Amino acid sequence: MALGRTPCGRTARAVHAAAAALLVLALGAVGVRGIAEPGVALAFTALIALGECVRITLPGDREQAPIGAAGALAYALLGPLRGVPTAHGTLQVVAVTGAGLLLGRLAGLALPHRPGQPHRRPPWGDPARRDGAARRLLAVGFAAAVFQPLYTGGAVDRFSPAGPAYGAFLTTVAALAALCDATLAALLRRSGGGLRFPAALEDELRSLFGIGSAIVATGMLVSLAAGEVGLWALPLFCTPLLLAQVSFRRAAAVRATTGQTIASLARATEVAGYTPHGHARRVADTACALGRELGLGTRELALLEYAALMHDVGQLSLVEPVPDGATALLPGAEQQRIARLGSEVISRTGVPRQVAEQVARLADPCSGPAGGEGPVPLASRIIRVANAHDDLLTAARGRGVGEAVGRLEALEALRLGRGRVYDARVVDALARVGGQTRR
């Protein structure tokens, strides 16, 4: 069993319910009043649907549809089209966005399945897709609710579409919509993954400086350019964003190669008989759960998992294996030597340098700097507690001690070294999350 808290999902259900209610209201309103500028609505629906078919995967296994998101934002901020005022309004923006999301997902399911790729779920059966769709509808609805009433009511008429004031107004609305989306994403990740809200929000805000800024800029450019060139602005300004997605896919391929390297190194100590089967994975699971409990963000958790998986690589330098691979039971100097040797190996594999640094310091005393190298990184302190916890549990099982008693014994042993050998905050976090690991 993976270590961590069971999410209640109340926040996710509330967000989904709000998005569903907004979509039903929008579809009902469009059904009663009819579609304003149907050709324009169809063009933006097609663009959003296309964006759903060419999604990308961001760090942290988060999927994003940049073209679809930019298209929906552009429609929410659409004012005049080739100098002619539009009158689609807020609810039609939501209806078009919802239709594009559903059509895009259905079209994606109809595409041929590639070998080695996960089987596609129906659009209503994928929690991540439901979260993303709910966020999109609410964020786009927010942008449209701010912009469209002011535009259709004539309040924006005093700004020239070619002047800086109009651009500044669009930028403000788009920035607020991006902040709304980031907040919703953080709430959903907190509900579904146990990540602390401040850490989740920090991750989402940081992502705005990557693909998020490109989405916002493209949405604003399309809405502005449509005033001069009409619907030709859609392919003209979305093509650079499509090319950017190619770069993100290449980066994802590099991350996949890094993951394969890490998995091979993590398995090497088990195959060679230096550590018990599954030890590295259990330590990584425990370390990640502790990291979430202590408020680490997605990037920090990814680096922590890498380091935890490879924390025992230094054992390959030993002439004789440590009994049961239990390095936590060795003298401190020997633990530090193994950690330094492992760090040297890791630094030559092409993984981020922080991973090698975390492994190098994981056996240093937590009570103060070692050798003038500065404070021990939090990730190193987390891995040390997670590793010791699994070593102690393995030793207890070897003595025939029951699982529940073994966990209590392991936690008590860690508490004896609390503040001296093991970081007090990390030990306390382990006590809070319950120390549940996969067998």
Beta strands, then each sheet from edge to edge (+ up, - down):
strand 1: 56-58
strand 2: 62-64
sheet 1: 1+ 2-
end
